[in-house]
Amino acid sequence: MLSFLRKMLLAIFSVYVWSTAFLCMTLMVLFSALLLPVFPFRKTHMWIARPLLSLCIWCSFSRVRIIYHPDYDPKKLSLYNSNHVSALDAHLCARIIAQPYCGLIKAESLKVPIYGWIMRLSQSIPVQPRKSGRTSELVEAARDRVSQGIAIATYAEGGRTPDGKVHPFRRGVFFMARDAGIPVVPVAVRGMYRLLRKGAWLVRPSTITVYMGKQEDISHLSDDEVGEFAERSQRLVADFVEDAKLPDGVTSPWPL
């Protein structure tokens, strides 16, 4: 009986979180659509999108804690690469990245009604199916976003983790960052798997702990070195997510 009541309460709570998230997203689209013809995206993001997306995390009764590398520069436009866990990852990014930012999205997703419109409003960079010249298009798009004062958030795993572990990083986003001359910030997130995992709809309040690494300049790396950097970055993120291990010289004010 007690187990049944817990499940019922969790279901009611989850409906509340999903409803709140839907309302926040609706308000974000409406107000952004009204203001974007007058104000640039970087302003509407900070005024409207960031507060409303962050509110979704707050409404889940989850606590967010951020550990910064001593050399992290919050004002430097960068490519933020994080492990991918939840449908609420983008909402968390709004909470932890104190800059206007956009993401990468499959080009065909832009054709989906409503969702595609939201992604266009968000200045998302479309990724075309594999074709000649795709990399140069991505590089130019990345340079364009940074020139507008917009950072970039990516998930090099290519999809949400099915088991909470950090899976191998694909190298494409790192080649894009290198060729566009954009520094890379590794971002490792613990706690999102409990909050809302892939394939689930029940939301559980969680303590979310984020490690924000320092900016890494990879513009001088060869192709092989970019691959090695991707592997090192994956290990750094996995060490924190799976084993609560921070890089040397970084300490946490909280027990992990």
Secondary structure, 3 states (H helix, E strand, C coil): CHHHHHHHHHHHHHHHHHHHHHHHHHHHHHHHHHHCCCCCHHHHHHHHHHHHHHHHHHHCCCEEEEEECCCCCCCCCCEEEECCCCCCHHHHHHHHCCCCEEEEEEHHHHHCCCHHHHHHHCCCEEECCCCCCHHHHHHHHHHHHHHCCCEEEECCCCCCCCCCCCCCCCCHHHHHHHHHCCCEEEEEEECHHHHCCCCCCCCCCCEEEEEECCCECCCCCCHHHHHHHHHHHHHHHHHHHHHCCCCCCCCCCCCC
